[in-house]
């Protein structure tokens, strides 16, 4: 849907923000109505790299689907694999060994840190700061190096499988994770000074793009965007999965609901991920089974199952419908970034045009996921 001029509103100008604008990362287009510097209307157009993951997955066997889920959100890796794997495990009644659950949770939180680092660097780049981008991608490389040692790939690991993980962790895995956490705790102090305490960030984010608790719930947003509006909802707590019942962590929230609050919540989530990983380094047995018994040919009984996880952007869910064959009859993904972009008109209208960039950055939309 495009915007048409409104009769009697002669001062309004219709402009396109994206997909060529750097802040929309080449995929999102927002048609804006402007009166001077103020946004009067906004219509997001999503999906300029549409690949139709769901229909591709319905033409593949269940094990083949896992590799396709990685590509939905190419900075969150194994987080995308887990809801599909959990759904099929439920349908088949597969028991997952405790050690495998803990390994999966460690990878899940490593990718949360990697994703939030990408968000921080690109958000600051969108606001005109180059240095944070260089630091965050340096630290992300350390995480991807740890992942690659075990999974054999960095961004698209294809590591989870039905019943656990595909192979045991690298002999240096736990030491590498512990060393990285030592480094990351020191680095977070630098990021606090460089980003959260920056006068530029304060000027561009405090009081900008305020999203009320009621509006956030009504629009169905989730993840840091929802928690920054004061709603303490996290799938890891509400519907625990894998090793999350075995570790202690908090759900950071803010009552402010503005762009700065969404920045702040993600920072606190990084601290909580470090806390979770510290516990799992100690709790995870260093030897033992990493995969439970699964059928040689995956053919769930006819039926359906929905499972959701708390990925870096919010609730990532998948509905799997089986007709008893070795291919899913129907797959439907509930992407967090795709759903969160419903609030773009709410946050843009009334804001200045220059504020739109900061607001969009605070939503952390990963366009590999929304272009499905």
Secondary structure, 3 states (H helix, E strand, C coil): CCCCCCCCCCCCEEEEECCCCHHHCCCCEEEEEEECCEEEEEEEECCCCCCCHHHHHCCCEHHHHHHHHHCCCCCCCCHHHHHHHHHHHHHHCCCCCHHHHHHHHHHHHHHHHHHHHHHHHHHHHHCCCCHHHHHHHHHHHHHHHHHHHHHCCCCCCCCEECCEECCCCCCCHHHHHHHHHHHHHHHHHHHHHHHHCCHHHHHHHCCCCCCCHHHHHHHCCCCHHHHCCCCCCCHHHHCCCCCHHHCCCCCCCCCCCCHHHHHHHHHHHHHHHHHHHHHHHHHCCCCCCCECCCCCCCCCCCEEEEEEEEECCEEEEEEEEECCCCECCEEEEECHHHHHHHHHHHHHCCCEHHHHHHHHHHHCCCHHHHCC
